[in-house]
Amino acid sequence: MLIEDQVMDAQEKIGFRLRSLYSGYGYSRYKMSKFEEYDLYSRNKDFLFSDSVITFTDTNGRLMALKPDVTLSIVKNGKDTPGKVRKLYYHENVYRVTGASDGFREQTQVGLECTGALDGSIISEVLKLAAESLKTCAEDFVLEISHLGILEAFVDAVATDPRVKKQILECAGEKNLHGISRICREIGLAEGAEAPLRQLLTLYGPPRTVMPKIRQLASENGVGDFAGELGQALTVFTGSENENKIRIDFSATGDLKYYNGIAFKGFISGIPGSVLSGGQYDALMRKMGRKDRAIGFAVFLDMLERLTEEEWGHVEYRASQRKAGRKSVWHVCRSRV
């Protein structure tokens, strides 16, 4: 009897299938303690979803914290591997403040991290696994992908002050074009100076239709190489069954102190907010004294509680088809995403 045929709830089954997916691609499981020294998180609060952390003093007098994040632990406890790639996945509980009640909640994440001598093929593999992870959770999904190098260059063209850049990036994440124009007027820029940035943020859609426009716009603004990186990474979806689920969207942003290059978010129909988030974080590695490159993502299993019984039934149906060695012919076409 398969493990997932035993008594498992929906989240456990999804977690089991994601772990099987990652291990099938050569990823090894990473397990961490529930506790880390608080200093690790206090020095990297901007990287966390919230700067609130549960702390306590251990018997040796050290200030400890219940883990609010897994990536920081992987980076801290790992070592550089020149010329090699380290592939890890995890299935861990983290402790974070919930937005609704401002109280702490134990949340479950499944994710993966690649560190080391990353090349385009590894980045493409991670994007492919992100899409497959979403498909494991629900058939009706969208994976939105951007390149922070392109976005940062367009933001730098209108503002170099870190505080102003942060405000503009927040507007970019919300696709608040009017807010960007307002900020540009407040700092004394001439009318229309932000036009290339506004144009970049309005580009949205599947790679086959959007990438030519991005290549042209990026070339005109001196970042054609970054557009090449993005286009190369997206070729993994060309002709695949997930091709029509991929969207280029430069509102998929991240803190530039930690993230760089490819960034992405995953959405499932019927669930407000992203259920998957990831990207390259070479900048975090440098901040923590590491030379390796890095990319990864996390799937927030708690978000899947919002799926209806019908949608969970579709997940179970696809799984049963795979067990029987048949390709599922079920496909859902809804427009809620």
C-alpha positions in Angstrom: 0.0 0.0 0.0 1.3 3.4 -0.9 1.9 5.8 2.0 -0.6 8.3 0.6 -3.3 5.6 0.5 -3.2 5.5 4.3 -5.1 8.0 6.4 -3.8 11.5 5.3 -5.6 14.8 5.1 -5.4 16.8 1.9 -2.4 18.9 3.0 -0.4 15.9 3.9 -1.1 14.2 0.6 0.0 17.3 -1.3 3.1 17.5 0.8 3.9 13.9 0.1 3.5 14.4 -3.7 5.6 17.5 -3.7 8.4 15.7 -1.8 8.2 12.8 -4.3 8.4 15.3 -7.2 11.5 17.0 -5.8 13.3 13.8 -4.8 12.7 12.5 -8.3 14.8 15.4 -9.6 17.7 14.6 -7.3 16.9 16.9 -4.4 17.8 15.7 -0.9 15.7 16.5 2.2 16.8 19.2 4.5 15.7 19.0 8.1 16.2 21.8 10.6 15.7 22.4 14.3 12.6 24.3 15.4 15.0 26.8 17.0 17.7 29.2 15.7 19.7 31.9 17.4 17.6 35.1 17.2 20.5 37.0 15.8 20.1 35.2 12.4 16.6 36.7 12.0 17.3 40.1 13.6 20.0 40.8 11.1 17.8 39.9 8.2 14.3 41.1 9.2 13.7 42.7 5.8 13.9 39.2 4.3 11.1 37.8 6.5 7.4 38.1 5.8 7.1 39.8 9.2 9.6 41.3 11.6 7.8 39.7 14.5 9.6 36.6 15.8 8.8 34.4 18.8 11.9 34.4 21.1 13.0 32.8 24.3 16.2 32.4 26.4 17.7 28.9 26.5 19.5 27.4 29.5 22.8 28.8 28.2 21.5 32.3 28.2 21.3 32.6 24.4 18.3 34.4 22.9 16.7 31.8 20.6 13.8 32.1 18.1 11.1 29.7 16.8 12.0 29.6 13.1 10.0 32.0 10.9 11.8 31.0 7.8 13.7 28.0 6.3 15.9 29.7 3.6 18.0 31.7 6.1 18.8 28.5 8.0 19.9 26.7 4.9 22.2 29.6 3.9 23.6 29.9 7.4 24.2 26.2 7.9 25.6 25.5 4.4 29.0 25.9 2.9 30.0 27.1 -0.6 30.5 24.3 -3.1 32.7 25.7 -6.0 31.9 24.1 -9.3 29.0 22.1 -7.8 25.3 22.5 -7.2 23.6 21.6 -3.9 19.9 20.6 -4.3 17.7 20.5 -1.2 14.0 20.3 -0.5 12.2 20.8 2.8 8.8 20.2 4.5 8.8 22.3 7.6 6.6 24.3 9.9 7.4 28.0 10.4 6.0 30.4 13.0 4.7 33.7 11.7 2.3 36.5 12.5 -1.0 36.1 10.6 -2.2 39.2 8.8 -5.8 38.8 9.9 -5.4 38.6 13.7 -1.8 39.7 14.3 -1.3 36.5 16.3 1.3 33.9 15.7 0.4 30.8 13.7 2.2 27.6 12.8 2.3 27.4 9.0 3.5 24.5 6.8 5.8 25.0 3.8 7.2 22.7 1.3 10.0 24.1 -0.9 13.3 23.7 -2.5 16.6 25.5 -2.7 19.5 25.3 -5.2 22.9 26.7 -4.2 26.3 26.6 -5.9 27.5 27.0 -9.5 24.0 27.7 -11.0 23.6 28.0 -14.7 20.6 28.6 -17.0 19.6 25.0 -17.0 19.3 24.9 -13.2 17.2 28.1 -13.2 15.0 26.6 -15.9 14.6 23.4 -13.8 13.5 25.4 -10.8 10.9 27.3 -12.8 9.7 24.0 -14.3 9.4 22.5 -10.8 7.5 25.6 -9.5 4.9 25.1 -12.3 4.7 21.3 -11.6 4.3 22.1 -7.9 1.3 24.4 -8.6 -0.2 21.7 -10.9 0.2 19.2 -8.1 -2.0 21.4 -6.0 -4.6 22.4 -8.6 -5.1 22.3 -12.4 -6.2 25.9 -12.7 -3.0 27.9 -11.9 -0.8 30.7 -13.1 2.9 31.1 -12.6 4.0 34.8 -13.0 7.7 35.4 -13.7 9.8 38.5 -13.9 13.5 39.6 -13.9 14.5 41.9 -11.1 17.6 43.1 -13.0 15.4 44.5 -15.7 13.0 46.1 -13.2 15.8 47.6 -11.1 17.4 49.2 -14.2 14.2 50.9 -15.1 13.6 52.0 -11.5 17.2 53.3 -11.3 16.6 55.4 -14.4 14.1 57.5 -12.4 15.4 57.2 -8.8 18.6 56.2 -7.0 17.7 57.1 -3.5 17.0 53.8 -1.6 13.9 55.2 0.1 12.4 56.4 -3.1 13.3 53.2 -4.9 11.5 51.2 -2.2 8.4 53.3 -2.6 8.4 52.9 -6.4 9.0 49.1 -6.1 6.0 48.9 -3.7 3.9 50.7 -6.3 5.3 48.3 -9.0 4.2 45.3 -6.9 0.7 46.7 -6.8 0.8 47.9 -10.5 0.0 51.4 -9.2 1.2 53.4 -12.2 -0.4 56.6 -10.9 1.5 56.2 -7.6 4.8 55.9 -9.6 4.0 59.1 -11.5 3.1 60.9 -8.3 6.4 59.9 -6.7 8.3 61.0 -9.8 6.6 64.4 -9.7 7.4 64.8 -6.0 11.1 64.2 -6.5 11.2 66.8 -9.3 11.3 64.6 -12.4 10.0 65.9 -15.7 6.6 64.7 -16.9 7.0 61.4 -18.8 10.4 60.5 -17.3 8.9 57.3 -15.9 7.3 56.3 -19.2 9.7 53.3 -19.9 9.0 52.0 -16.4 5.3 52.4 -16.8 5.5 50.6 -20.2 7.4 47.7 -18.7 4.8 47.2 -15.9 1.9 47.1 -18.5 3.5 44.2 -20.3 1.7 41.1 -19.1 1.0 37.8 -20.8 2.4 34.5 -22.1 6.1 34.6 -23.1 5.5 33.9 -26.8 3.6 37.2 -27.1 5.3 39.4 -24.5 9.0 38.4 -24.8 9.5 40.2 -28.2 8.3 43.4 -26.6 10.4 43.0 -23.6 13.5 42.3 -25.6 13.0 45.5 -27.6 12.2 47.6 -24.6 15.1 46.2 -22.6 17.5 46.7 -25.5 16.5 50.3 -25.9 17.2 50.9 -22.2 20.6 49.1 -22.0 19.6 45.8 -20.3 19.2 43.5 -23.3 21.4 40.8 -21.6 18.9 40.5 -18.8 16.1 40.1 -21.3 18.2 37.3 -22.8 18.5 35.6 -19.5 14.7 35.8 -18.9 13.9 34.5 -22.4 16.4 31.6 -22.1 14.9 30.6 -18.7 11.4 30.5 -20.1 12.3 28.2 -23.1 11.8 25.3 -20.7 8.0 25.8 -21.1 8.0 26.0 -24.9 5.8 23.3 -26.2 5.1 21.9 -22.7 1.7 21.2 -21.3 2.2 24.1 -18.8 3.1 26.7 -21.5 -0.3 28.4 -21.4 -0.1 28.7 -17.6 3.0 31.0 -17.7 2.8 34.7 -17.6 5.4 37.4 -17.6 4.6 40.0 -15.0 7.0 42.6 -13.6 4.8 43.2 -10.6 6.4 40.0 -9.2 9.0 41.9 -7.2 11.2 41.3 -4.2 13.5 43.2 -1.9 16.5 44.1 -4.0 18.8 43.8 -0.9 18.2 40.1 -1.0 16.9 39.1 -4.4 18.2 39.5 -8.0 17.5 38.0 -11.4 14.5 35.7 -11.9 11.6 36.2 -9.5 8.2 34.4 -9.6 4.9 33.9 -7.8 2.3 31.2 -8.2 -1.5 31.6 -8.0 -4.3 29.1 -7.9 -7.9 29.8 -8.9 -10.2 30.6 -6.0 -7.3 31.5 -3.6 -6.6 35.2 -3.0 -2.8 35.8 -2.8 0.1 33.7 -3.9 0.5 30.1 -2.8 4.0 29.9 -4.1 6.8 32.4 -4.1 10.5 32.3 -5.1 13.4 33.6 -7.0 17.2 34.1 -7.1 18.8 35.4 -3.9 22.5 35.8 -4.7 22.3 39.1 -2.8 21.3 37.3 0.4 24.2 34.9 0.0 26.6 37.8 -0.3 25.1 39.5 2.7 25.6 36.3 4.7 29.2 35.8 3.6 28.6 33.2 0.9 29.9 33.2 -2.7 27.5 30.6 -4.1 24.6 31.6 -6.3 21.1 30.5 -5.1 17.5 30.1 -6.2 14.5 28.5 -4.6 10.8 28.7 -3.8 8.3 27.8 -1.1 4.7 26.4 -1.4 2.4 27.6 1.4 0.3 24.6 2.1 -1.9 26.5 4.6 -3.2 28.6 1.8 -4.7 25.4 0.2 -7.2 25.2 3.0 -9.3 27.6 0.8 -9.7 25.0 -1.9 -13.2 23.6 -2.2 -14.1 19.9 -1.8 -14.7 19.8 -5.6 -11.2 21.2 -6.3 -9.6 18.7 -3.9 -11.6 16.0 -5.7 -9.9 17.0 -8.9 -6.5 16.7 -7.3 -7.4 13.2 -6.1 -8.7 12.3 -9.5 -5.4 13.2 -11.2 -3.5 11.3 -8.6 -5.6 8.2 -9.2 -5.0 8.5 -12.9 -1.3 8.6 -12.4 -1.4 5.6 -10.2 -3.3 3.7 -12.8 -0.8 4.6 -15.4 -3.3 6.6 -17.4 -3.0 10.3 -18.5 -5.8 12.3 -17.0 -8.2 13.8 -19.6 -9.8 16.1 -17.1 -9.1 19.7 -17.6 -10.7 22.7 -16.0 -11.1 26.0 -17.9 -12.2 28.8 -15.5 -11.3 32.4 -15.6 -11.1 33.2 -11.9 -7.3 33.6 -11.8 
